[in-house]
């Protein structure tokens, strides 16, 4: 998902470019548009890095993991080993050929809230079977 950059993101991109320009040769510096593109994509493609108590301590981009789609009935969850090593753990049986999906949102939220967050932050309206059920029928 590519969002229109805000003024704050454009200013941040300019600051990154300034810092890089002062410490790297001009051949190795990305363009302003390249930096801006990364900053615009970051919110939809990052993973919260958590400690043992699931408290967020940082955010990181994992290009292969960013390709996984969302499901309100996921078959994997992200897990961190030592440091910032990301892996995915199966939380239910996965059939051969079944797509590997994780949830982009907190699954304990009611369906209207999950759908609202997904639409606002990821620009899609979830129409999965779980979101179509009443909240008292749609327990994970």
Beta strands, then each sheet from edge to edge (+ up, - down):
strand 1: 46-50
strand 2: 56-61
strand 3: 69-70
strand 4: 76-80
strand 5: 86-90
strand 6: 101-102
sheet 1: 1+ 2-
sheet 2: 3+ 6+
sheet 3: 4+ 5-
end
